[in-house]
Amino acid sequence: LQGFWLGNCPRPQAQWQAVMGGLPDCRFHGPDLPVDTISWADALAFCQQLSRRTGRRYSLPSEAQWEYACRAGTRTPFSLGPTITTDYVNYVGVHTYAEAPPGVYRHGPIPVGAFPPNPWGLHDMHGTVWEFCADAWAPDYAGAPLDGSPRPSSRAANPPATRVARGGSWHETPAHCRSAMRLQVTETDRMEFYGLRVLLPAES
C-alpha cells in the first residue's frame, strides 16, 4: 500500500455541519456523536467538499486501506484481541463472541473517541457506525487491485451501484464488528447506523 493517513475516529456531527453548512436528518443528535443516516453518495460529497475547502485530497478509504488500518498489525478477529466487550466497543452487548461475557446494549452511538484506540491510535474501528469504503461491491477479493486501491465500479447509472462498508455498528452483534467483516450497501441508502471516516494520501 502507498502511505496514507486515516481519520482517528468517525466524523462527528460538528465537523459535518462546519464543512457542509448543515446536518443530514440524523436520528441521534450531538456535536460529538458520529454523523449518521447518510448514504455512500452523501459521504462522497462530504469528502469532495472537505477537499475544496482545504485544498487537500480527502476521500473514502479503499477496503484494503481500511482493513490494514483497522488491524494495525494484528492477526486476531479484532484489533483489540480475540474478542471484544462493551467496555471497549459499542455493539449489541447481549450477544457475545468467543469467551467474552455479555455486556450492555446502548441502543445508539456515543461520542466518538470515547473508547481506547487500536494499536495505531484509531478509535471506533469496531462498532459505533458502519464506515463506507470507496470500493464497488464484490462477493470476494478475486480480481481486486493488487496495490490496495479501490475496486472500480463497472455499471450503468440505474440501478444504483452497491458499495462496501466496514466495521459494524452499535446495532450489530460482535461478530459483525470483526476486522474482516464486509457489508454490501447501495450508494443511495441512508441508515441510522451508517457513518464515515476520511482518508488523506501521505503526499497530500
C-alpha positions as a Markdown table, in Angstrom:
| # | Residue | x | y | z |
|---|---|---|---|---|
| 1 | Leu | 0.0 | 0.0 | 0.0 |
| 2 | Gln | 1.1 | 3.6 | -0.6 |
| 3 | Gly | 1.3 | 5.7 | 2.6 |
| 4 | Phe | -1.9 | 7.3 | 3.9 |
| 5 | Trp | -3.5 | 9.0 | 6.9 |
| 6 | Leu | -6.8 | 7.8 | 8.2 |
| 7 | Gly | -9.2 | 9.9 | 10.4 |
| 8 | Asn | -8.7 | 8.9 | 14.0 |
| 9 | Cys | -12.4 | 8.5 | 14.5 |
| 10 | Pro | -15.7 | 8.6 | 12.5 |
| 11 | Arg | -16.6 | 12.1 | 11.5 |
| 12 | Pro | -18.6 | 13.9 | 14.3 |
| 13 | Gln | -21.7 | 15.9 | 13.6 |
| 14 | Ala | -19.9 | 19.2 | 14.5 |
| 15 | Gln | -17.4 | 18.7 | 11.7 |
| 16 | Trp | -20.0 | 17.7 | 9.2 |
| 17 | Gln | -22.0 | 20.8 | 9.9 |
| 18 | Ala | -18.9 | 23.0 | 9.6 |
| 19 | Val | -18.0 | 21.5 | 6.3 |
| 20 | Met | -21.4 | 21.1 | 4.7 |
| 21 | Gly | -23.3 | 24.0 | 6.3 |
| 22 | Gly | -25.9 | 21.8 | 7.9 |
| 23 | Leu | -26.7 | 18.3 | 9.1 |
| 24 | Pro | -28.4 | 15.4 | 7.4 |
| 25 | Asp | -31.5 | 14.0 | 9.0 |
| 26 | Cys | -29.6 | 12.3 | 11.8 |
| 27 | Arg | -31.6 | 10.0 | 14.2 |
| 28 | Phe | -29.2 | 10.9 | 17.1 |
| 29 | His | -28.1 | 14.4 | 17.8 |
| 30 | Gly | -25.0 | 15.8 | 19.4 |
| 31 | Pro | -21.9 | 17.6 | 18.2 |
| 32 | Asp | -19.6 | 14.8 | 19.3 |
| 33 | Leu | -21.8 | 12.0 | 18.1 |
| 34 | Pro | -20.9 | 10.4 | 14.8 |
| 35 | Val | -22.9 | 11.7 | 11.8 |
| 36 | Asp | -25.5 | 9.1 | 10.9 |
| 37 | Thr | -28.3 | 8.5 | 8.5 |
| 38 | Ile | -26.1 | 9.3 | 5.5 |
| 39 | Ser | -25.6 | 7.4 | 2.2 |
| 40 | Trp | -22.4 | 6.5 | 0.4 |
| 41 | Ala | -23.2 | 9.3 | -2.0 |
| 42 | Asp | -23.5 | 11.7 | 0.9 |
| 43 | Ala | -20.2 | 10.6 | 2.3 |
| 44 | Leu | -18.5 | 11.1 | -1.1 |
| 45 | Ala | -20.0 | 14.6 | -1.3 |
| 46 | Phe | -18.5 | 15.4 | 2.2 |
| 47 | Cys | -15.0 | 14.3 | 1.1 |
| 48 | Gln | -15.3 | 16.4 | -2.1 |
| 49 | Gln | -16.4 | 19.5 | -0.1 |
| 50 | Leu | -13.8 | 19.0 | 2.5 |
| 51 | Ser | -11.2 | 18.8 | -0.3 |
| 52 | Arg | -12.4 | 22.0 | -1.9 |
| 53 | Arg | -12.3 | 23.8 | 1.4 |
| 54 | Thr | -8.9 | 22.7 | 2.5 |
| 55 | Gly | -7.1 | 22.2 | -0.9 |
| 56 | Arg | -6.1 | 18.6 | 0.1 |
| 57 | Arg | -7.4 | 15.4 | -1.5 |
| 58 | Tyr | -9.7 | 13.7 | 1.0 |
| 59 | Ser | -11.5 | 10.6 | 0.1 |
| 60 | Leu | -13.1 | 7.5 | 1.4 |
| 61 | Pro | -10.6 | 4.7 | 2.1 |
| 62 | Ser | -10.4 | 1.6 | 0.0 |
| 63 | Glu | -11.3 | -1.7 | 1.6 |
| 64 | Ala | -7.6 | -2.7 | 1.7 |
| 65 | Gln | -6.6 | 0.6 | 3.4 |
| 66 | Trp | -9.5 | 0.4 | 5.9 |
| 67 | Glu | -8.7 | -3.2 | 7.0 |
| 68 | Tyr | -5.0 | -2.5 | 7.1 |
| 69 | Ala | -5.6 | 0.4 | 9.4 |
| 70 | Cys | -8.2 | -1.5 | 11.5 |
| 71 | Arg | -6.0 | -4.5 | 12.1 |
| 72 | Ala | -3.0 | -2.3 | 13.0 |
| 73 | Gly | -0.6 | -5.2 | 12.6 |
| 74 | Thr | -2.8 | -7.7 | 14.4 |
| 75 | Arg | -4.0 | -11.1 | 13.2 |
| 76 | Thr | -6.8 | -11.7 | 15.7 |
| 77 | Pro | -10.5 | -11.2 | 14.8 |
| 78 | Phe | -10.4 | -7.8 | 16.3 |
| 79 | Ser | -7.5 | -5.3 | 16.6 |
| 80 | Leu | -8.1 | -5.4 | 20.4 |
| 81 | Gly | -7.6 | -9.2 | 20.6 |
| 82 | Pro | -9.5 | -12.5 | 20.1 |
| 83 | Thr | -12.8 | -10.9 | 21.3 |
| 84 | Ile | -14.4 | -7.6 | 22.4 |
| 85 | Thr | -16.6 | -6.4 | 25.3 |
| 86 | Thr | -18.9 | -3.4 | 25.6 |
| 87 | Asp | -16.3 | -1.8 | 27.8 |
| 88 | Tyr | -14.3 | -1.1 | 24.7 |
| 89 | Val | -16.7 | -1.3 | 21.7 |
| 90 | Asn | -20.3 | -0.1 | 21.1 |
| 91 | Tyr | -22.4 | -3.1 | 19.8 |
| 92 | Val | -25.4 | -5.2 | 20.9 |
| 93 | Gly | -23.9 | -6.4 | 24.1 |
| 94 | Val | -26.5 | -9.1 | 24.8 |
| 95 | His | -24.7 | -11.1 | 22.1 |
| 96 | Thr | -21.2 | -12.5 | 22.8 |
| 97 | Tyr | -18.2 | -13.6 | 20.8 |
| 98 | Ala | -15.8 | -16.4 | 21.9 |
| 99 | Glu | -15.3 | -16.3 | 25.6 |
| 100 | Ala | -16.4 | -12.7 | 26.2 |
| 101 | Pro | -19.2 | -12.1 | 28.8 |
| 102 | Pro | -22.5 | -10.4 | 27.9 |
| 103 | Gly | -22.4 | -6.6 | 28.1 |
| 104 | Val | -24.8 | -3.6 | 27.6 |
| 105 | Tyr | -26.8 | -2.6 | 24.6 |
| 106 | Arg | -26.8 | 1.2 | 24.4 |
| 107 | His | -29.4 | 1.5 | 21.6 |
| 108 | Gly | -27.4 | 4.2 | 19.9 |
| 109 | Pro | -24.0 | 5.8 | 19.4 |
| 110 | Ile | -21.8 | 7.5 | 22.0 |
| 111 | Pro | -19.3 | 10.4 | 21.4 |
| 112 | Val | -16.6 | 9.5 | 19.0 |
| 113 | Gly | -13.2 | 8.6 | 20.6 |
| 114 | Ala | -14.8 | 7.6 | 23.9 |
| 115 | Phe | -13.2 | 4.2 | 23.9 |
| 116 | Pro | -9.4 | 3.4 | 23.8 |
| 117 | Pro | -7.9 | 3.3 | 20.3 |
| 118 | Asn | -6.4 | 0.4 | 18.4 |
| 119 | Pro | -2.6 | 0.0 | 18.4 |
| 120 | Trp | -2.2 | 2.7 | 15.8 |
| 121 | Gly | -4.3 | 5.3 | 17.6 |
| 122 | Leu | -7.5 | 4.9 | 15.7 |
| 123 | His | -10.7 | 5.0 | 17.7 |
| 124 | Asp | -14.0 | 3.2 | 17.0 |
| 125 | Met | -12.8 | 0.9 | 14.2 |
| 126 | His | -15.1 | -1.8 | 15.6 |
| 127 | Gly | -18.8 | -0.9 | 16.3 |
| 128 | Thr | -20.2 | 2.6 | 16.6 |
| 129 | Val | -21.2 | 3.1 | 12.9 |
| 130 | Trp | -20.6 | 1.3 | 9.6 |
| 131 | Glu | -17.9 | 3.2 | 7.6 |
| 132 | Phe | -18.2 | 3.5 | 3.9 |
| 133 | Cys | -15.3 | 2.4 | 1.6 |
| 134 | Ala | -14.7 | 3.7 | -1.9 |
| 135 | Asp | -14.8 | 0.2 | -3.5 |
| 136 | Ala | -17.5 | -1.2 | -5.7 |
| 137 | Trp | -19.0 | -4.3 | -4.0 |
| 138 | Ala | -17.8 | -7.8 | -5.0 |
| 139 | Pro | -18.5 | -11.0 | -3.1 |
| 140 | Asp | -14.8 | -11.8 | -2.6 |
| 141 | Tyr | -11.4 | -10.4 | -3.3 |
| 142 | Ala | -10.8 | -12.1 | -6.7 |
| 143 | Gly | -9.7 | -9.6 | -9.2 |
| 144 | Ala | -9.2 | -6.8 | -6.6 |
| 145 | Pro | -6.5 | -4.3 | -7.3 |
| 146 | Leu | -3.1 | -5.5 | -6.0 |
| 147 | Asp | -2.0 | -2.1 | -4.9 |
| 148 | Gly | -4.8 | -1.6 | -2.4 |
| 149 | Ser | -6.6 | 1.0 | -4.5 |
| 150 | Pro | -10.5 | 0.9 | -4.6 |
| 151 | Arg | -12.2 | -1.6 | -6.9 |
| 152 | Pro | -13.7 | 0.5 | -9.6 |
| 153 | Ser | -17.4 | 0.3 | -10.4 |
| 154 | Ser | -18.5 | -1.1 | -13.8 |
| 155 | Arg | -22.2 | -0.5 | -14.0 |
| 156 | Ala | -24.8 | 1.7 | -15.6 |
| 157 | Ala | -26.2 | 4.6 | -13.5 |
| 158 | Asn | -29.5 | 2.7 | -13.0 |
| 159 | Pro | -30.0 | 0.9 | -10.6 |
| 160 | Pro | -27.7 | 2.4 | -8.0 |
| 161 | Ala | -24.3 | 0.7 | -7.6 |
| 162 | Thr | -23.5 | -1.3 | -4.5 |
| 163 | Arg | -20.5 | -0.4 | -2.4 |
| 164 | Val | -18.7 | -1.6 | 0.7 |
| 165 | Ala | -19.0 | -0.6 | 4.4 |
| 166 | Arg | -16.8 | -2.0 | 7.2 |
| 167 | Gly | -16.5 | -2.1 | 11.0 |
| 168 | Gly | -20.0 | -2.9 | 12.3 |
| 169 | Ser | -22.1 | -0.6 | 14.4 |
| 170 | Trp | -24.0 | -0.1 | 17.7 |
| 171 | His | -26.8 | -2.1 | 16.1 |
| 172 | Glu | -24.8 | -5.2 | 15.3 |
| 173 | Thr | -23.6 | -8.4 | 17.0 |
| 174 | Pro | -19.9 | -8.6 | 17.9 |
| 175 | Ala | -19.3 | -11.0 | 15.0 |
| 176 | His | -20.4 | -8.2 | 12.6 |
| 177 | Cys | -17.7 | -5.9 | 14.1 |
| 178 | Arg | -14.7 | -8.1 | 13.2 |
| 179 | Ser | -11.8 | -6.6 | 11.3 |
| 180 | Ala | -12.7 | -8.8 | 8.2 |
| 181 | Met | -16.5 | -8.2 | 8.2 |
| 182 | Arg | -17.9 | -6.7 | 5.0 |
| 183 | Leu | -21.3 | -5.1 | 4.3 |
| 184 | Gln | -22.9 | -4.5 | 0.9 |
| 185 | Val | -24.7 | -1.2 | 0.7 |
| 186 | Thr | -26.3 | 0.8 | -2.2 |
| 187 | Glu | -24.9 | 4.2 | -3.0 |
| 188 | Thr | -28.2 | 6.0 | -2.1 |
| 189 | Asp | -29.5 | 4.1 | 1.0 |
| 190 | Arg | -29.5 | 6.1 | 4.3 |
| 191 | Met | -29.5 | 4.2 | 7.6 |
| 192 | Glu | -29.2 | 5.4 | 11.2 |
| 193 | Phe | -26.0 | 3.3 | 11.6 |
| 194 | Tyr | -24.1 | 4.5 | 8.5 |
| 195 | Gly | -21.2 | 6.9 | 9.0 |
| 196 | Leu | -17.8 | 7.7 | 7.5 |
| 197 | Arg | -14.1 | 8.1 | 8.2 |
| 198 | Val | -11.9 | 10.0 | 5.8 |
| 199 | Leu | -8.5 | 9.3 | 4.2 |
| 200 | Leu | -5.7 | 11.6 | 3.2 |
| 201 | Pro | -2.8 | 10.3 | 1.0 |
| 202 | Ala | 0.5 | 10.8 | 2.6 |
| 203 | Glu | 1.8 | 13.1 | -0.1 |
| 204 | Ser | -1.2 | 15.5 | 0.2 |
